[in-house]
């Protein structure tokens, strides 16, 4: 057995440089500690001599070592919060970002709660967008596609976790190719990071699927491919909603075309979602 207080201090010290140099939360060590030991920090005040089994201490040190090497905290913890819900995440799919919550909010604004709606999410990844829409719009018929079978398996796990696996059809394929029927709402968080930047922004990105990040030379390759397909997959009057990188909204709007364009800002006031109407 190892004293919990000393172990927590050890992990905090090991991760101090990670938080300071990469802009991460100073509480990462605490989250790892609580996840592995199942001890709350308040318990160390009540029981200052609390101990941790050596096996748990060794696991915690290993996770701290991996985090110090750059592996994302979300992969180490195995879950992430998205729109107030916790979803499973691992290296099968991109880690959902808070900015992507804007994509779900835009989708909810484009469809009335009391009216059935057909929705398809392309490149579903971990499935958090499709599952969130299904939860918020119980009458929606949802399809989720991805080119990666591994990502789809994770998405299915999250759908089952939240009790909507019977309301989402998961289909493997590239962009709109798997879709069998036209939909009223098509949503997509495509890869939009320029190739040269992938891995240079944060070293954590090296652990995530490059296919879900790399948007080509200028980050816009997937939007160009999508521009040739989306109108054939959306009902007249329906919407295509896409997430975009900072400053990409004007270029993406021009690429996608459509009869009408709407923009949604994320919590930082950056245009994060572009909507075009067929």
C-alpha positions as CSV (number, residue, x, y, z in Angstrom):
1,X,0.0,0.0,0.0
2,X,1.1,3.6,-0.8
3,X,0.0,6.7,1.0
4,X,-2.6,8.5,-1.3
5,X,-1.5,12.0,-0.5
6,X,2.1,11.3,-1.4
7,X,1.0,9.6,-4.6
8,X,-1.2,12.5,-5.6
9,X,1.7,14.9,-5.1
10,X,4.0,12.7,-7.2
11,X,1.5,12.7,-10.1
12,X,0.9,16.4,-9.9
13,X,4.7,17.0,-10.0
14,X,5.0,14.7,-13.0
15,X,2.3,16.5,-15.0
16,X,3.2,20.1,-13.9
17,X,5.2,20.7,-17.1
18,X,2.6,19.3,-19.3
19,X,-0.1,21.7,-18.1
20,X,2.2,24.7,-18.1
21,X,3.6,24.3,-21.6
22,X,0.6,23.0,-23.5
23,X,-2.2,25.1,-21.9
24,X,-3.9,22.1,-20.3
25,X,-5.8,22.2,-17.1
26,X,-3.7,22.1,-13.9
27,X,-6.3,19.6,-12.6
28,X,-5.4,16.8,-15.0
29,X,-3.3,15.0,-12.3
30,X,-6.3,15.2,-10.0
31,X,-8.7,13.7,-12.6
32,X,-6.3,10.8,-13.3
33,X,-5.8,10.2,-9.6
34,X,-9.6,10.1,-8.9
35,X,-10.3,8.0,-11.9
36,X,-7.8,5.3,-10.9
37,X,-8.0,5.3,-7.1
38,X,-11.8,6.1,-6.9
39,X,-10.8,8.5,-4.1
40,X,-12.2,12.0,-3.9
41,X,-9.8,14.8,-3.0
42,X,-12.0,15.7,-0.1
43,X,-11.5,12.2,1.3
44,X,-7.8,13.0,1.7
45,X,-8.7,15.8,4.1
46,X,-11.0,13.5,6.1
47,X,-8.5,10.6,6.0
48,X,-5.1,12.1,5.6
49,X,-3.5,8.6,6.0
50,X,-5.6,6.9,3.3
51,X,-3.6,4.4,1.2
52,X,-3.7,3.1,-2.3
53,X,-3.0,-0.5,-3.4
54,X,0.3,-0.8,-5.2
55,X,-1.4,-2.1,-8.3
56,X,-3.5,1.0,-8.6
57,X,-0.5,3.2,-7.8
58,X,1.5,1.5,-10.6
59,X,-1.4,2.0,-13.1
60,X,-1.7,5.7,-12.1
61,X,2.1,6.2,-12.6
62,X,1.9,4.5,-16.0
63,X,-1.0,6.8,-17.1
64,X,0.9,9.8,-15.8
65,X,3.9,8.7,-17.9
66,X,1.7,8.4,-21.0
67,X,0.1,11.8,-20.4
68,X,3.5,13.4,-20.0
69,X,4.5,11.9,-23.3
70,X,1.6,13.6,-25.0
71,X,-1.2,11.1,-25.0
72,X,-4.6,12.9,-24.7
73,X,-6.2,12.8,-21.3
74,X,-9.5,11.8,-22.7
75,X,-8.1,8.6,-24.2
76,X,-6.5,7.8,-20.8
77,X,-9.7,8.4,-18.9
78,X,-11.8,6.6,-21.6
79,X,-14.6,9.2,-21.8
80,X,-15.4,12.8,-22.5
81,X,-18.2,15.2,-21.7
82,X,-20.2,16.5,-24.6
83,X,-23.4,18.6,-24.1
84,X,-23.6,17.6,-20.5
85,X,-23.3,13.9,-21.2
86,X,-20.4,11.5,-21.0
87,X,-19.4,9.4,-24.0
88,X,-16.8,6.7,-24.5
89,X,-13.7,7.7,-26.4
90,X,-10.5,5.9,-27.5
91,X,-8.1,5.9,-30.4
92,X,-10.7,4.5,-32.8
93,X,-12.0,8.0,-33.3
94,X,-11.3,11.7,-33.0
95,X,-11.9,13.2,-29.5
96,X,-15.0,15.4,-29.6
97,X,-14.3,19.0,-29.0
98,X,-16.5,21.6,-27.2
99,X,-16.7,23.5,-30.5
100,X,-18.6,20.6,-32.1
101,X,-21.5,21.2,-29.7
102,X,-22.3,24.1,-32.0
103,X,-23.0,21.7,-34.8
104,X,-25.6,19.9,-32.7
105,X,-27.2,23.1,-31.6
106,X,-27.4,24.3,-35.2
107,X,-29.0,21.0,-36.2
108,X,-31.6,21.4,-33.5
109,X,-32.4,24.9,-34.6
110,X,-33.0,23.6,-38.2
111,X,-35.6,21.1,-37.2
112,X,-38.7,21.5,-35.0
113,X,-38.9,19.3,-32.0
114,X,-42.5,18.1,-32.6
115,X,-42.0,17.2,-36.3
116,X,-40.4,14.0,-37.6
117,X,-37.2,14.7,-39.5
118,X,-34.7,12.6,-41.4
119,X,-31.1,13.3,-40.3
120,X,-27.8,11.9,-41.5
121,X,-24.4,12.5,-40.0
122,X,-21.3,11.9,-42.2
123,X,-18.1,10.8,-40.6
124,X,-19.8,10.1,-37.3
125,X,-16.5,9.1,-35.5
126,X,-17.4,8.4,-31.8
127,X,-21.1,9.1,-32.6
128,X,-21.6,11.9,-30.1
129,X,-23.3,14.2,-32.7
130,X,-25.7,11.5,-34.0
131,X,-26.5,10.3,-30.5
132,X,-27.0,13.8,-29.1
133,X,-29.4,14.6,-32.0
134,X,-31.3,11.3,-31.4
135,X,-31.6,12.1,-27.7
136,X,-32.8,15.7,-28.3
137,X,-35.1,14.8,-31.2
138,X,-36.9,11.6,-30.3
139,X,-39.0,11.7,-33.5
140,X,-35.9,12.0,-35.8
141,X,-34.8,9.2,-38.0
142,X,-31.0,9.2,-37.8
143,X,-28.4,7.6,-40.0
144,X,-24.7,7.8,-39.1
145,X,-21.9,6.9,-41.6
146,X,-18.2,6.6,-41.4
147,X,-15.4,5.3,-43.6
148,X,-13.9,3.6,-40.6
149,X,-15.4,0.4,-39.2
150,X,-13.5,0.9,-36.0
151,X,-15.1,4.3,-35.5
152,X,-18.5,2.9,-36.2
153,X,-18.0,0.2,-33.6
154,X,-17.3,3.0,-31.0
155,X,-20.3,5.0,-32.2
156,X,-22.5,1.9,-31.7
157,X,-21.2,1.5,-28.2
158,X,-22.1,5.1,-27.4
159,X,-25.6,4.7,-29.0
160,X,-26.1,1.7,-26.8
161,X,-24.8,3.5,-23.7
162,X,-27.5,6.2,-24.2
163,X,-30.3,3.9,-25.2
164,X,-30.7,5.0,-28.8
165,X,-29.1,2.1,-30.7
166,X,-32.5,1.1,-32.1
167,X,-33.0,4.6,-33.6
168,X,-29.7,5.1,-35.4
169,X,-28.7,3.2,-38.5
170,X,-24.9,2.9,-38.8
171,X,-23.5,2.5,-42.3
172,X,-19.9,2.2,-43.5
173,X,-18.8,4.2,-46.5
174,X,-17.3,7.5,-47.8
175,X,-19.3,10.7,-47.4
176,X,-22.8,10.4,-48.8
177,X,-22.2,7.1,-50.7
178,X,-23.9,4.8,-48.0
179,X,-27.1,6.9,-47.9
180,X,-30.1,5.1,-49.4
181,X,-32.6,7.9,-49.1
182,X,-32.7,11.7,-49.3
183,X,-32.6,13.4,-45.9
184,X,-33.9,16.8,-44.6
185,X,-30.7,17.5,-42.6
186,X,-27.1,16.4,-43.4
187,X,-24.5,17.2,-40.8
188,X,-20.7,16.7,-40.9
189,X,-17.6,17.6,-39.0
190,X,-15.0,17.0,-41.7
191,X,-11.2,17.0,-41.4
192,X,-10.3,20.6,-41.9
193,X,-6.8,21.0,-40.5
194,X,-4.2,21.9,-43.2
195,X,-1.8,18.9,-43.7
196,X,1.3,20.9,-42.7
197,X,-0.4,21.9,-39.4
198,X,-1.5,18.4,-38.3
199,X,0.8,17.5,-35.4
200,X,2.2,21.0,-35.1
201,X,-0.7,22.5,-33.2
202,X,-0.6,20.1,-30.3
203,X,1.4,16.9,-29.9
204,X,-1.8,15.3,-28.7
205,X,-3.1,15.3,-32.3
206,X,-0.5,12.7,-33.2
207,X,-2.5,10.2,-31.2
208,X,-5.8,10.8,-33.0
209,X,-6.8,9.4,-36.4
210,X,-5.1,11.5,-39.1
211,X,-7.9,10.7,-41.5
212,X,-10.3,12.6,-39.2
213,X,-8.0,15.7,-39.0
214,X,-6.1,16.2,-42.3
215,X,-8.0,18.4,-44.7
216,X,-5.4,18.6,-47.4
217,X,-3.0,21.5,-48.3
218,X,-5.4,24.3,-47.3
219,X,-7.8,22.2,-45.1
220,X,-10.6,22.4,-47.6
221,X,-10.3,19.2,-49.7
222,X,-13.2,17.4,-48.1
223,X,-15.5,20.4,-48.6
224,X,-14.7,20.4,-52.3
225,X,-15.5,16.7,-52.5
226,X,-18.7,17.2,-50.6
227,X,-19.8,20.1,-52.9
228,X,-20.2,17.5,-55.7
229,X,-22.4,15.2,-53.6
230,X,-24.5,16.9,-51.0
231,X,-27.4,18.3,-53.0
232,X,-28.1,14.8,-54.4
233,X,-28.4,13.6,-50.8
234,X,-30.7,16.3,-49.4
235,X,-34.3,16.9,-50.0
236,X,-35.3,20.3,-51.6
237,X,-35.4,22.9,-48.8
238,X,-33.2,20.7,-46.6
239,X,-29.9,21.8,-45.0
240,X,-26.3,20.8,-45.0
241,X,-24.5,21.8,-41.8
242,X,-20.7,21.6,-41.6
243,X,-18.2,22.5,-38.9
244,X,-15.3,24.7,-40.1
245,X,-12.0,25.8,-38.8
246,X,-11.4,29.4,-37.6
247,X,-11.6,31.8,-40.6
248,X,-12.7,29.1,-43.1
249,X,-16.4,30.0,-43.2
250,X,-16.3,32.3,-46.3
251,X,-14.3,29.9,-48.4
252,X,-16.5,26.9,-47.3
253,X,-19.7,28.9,-48.1
254,X,-18.5,29.6,-51.6
255,X,-17.4,26.0,-52.2
256,X,-20.7,24.4,-51.0
257,X,-23.1,26.8,-52.8
258,X,-26.7,26.4,-52.0
259,X,-29.7,28.7,-52.2
260,X,-29.3,30.1,-48.7
261,X,-26.4,30.3,-46.2
262,X,-26.5,30.6,-42.3
263,X,-23.6,30.8,-39.9
264,X,-23.4,29.8,-36.2
265,X,-20.7,31.0,-33.7
266,X,-19.2,28.8,-31.1
267,X,-18.9,29.8,-27.4
268,X,-15.7,31.9,-28.2
269,X,-17.5,33.9,-30.9
270,X,-15.7,32.1,-33.8
271,X,-17.9,31.1,-36.8
272,X,-17.9,27.4,-36.3
273,X,-20.8,26.1,-38.4
274,X,-21.8,26.9,-42.0
275,X,-25.3,25.9,-43.1
276,X,-26.3,25.8,-46.8
277,X,-29.8,25.1,-48.0
278,X,-30.8,23.1,-51.1
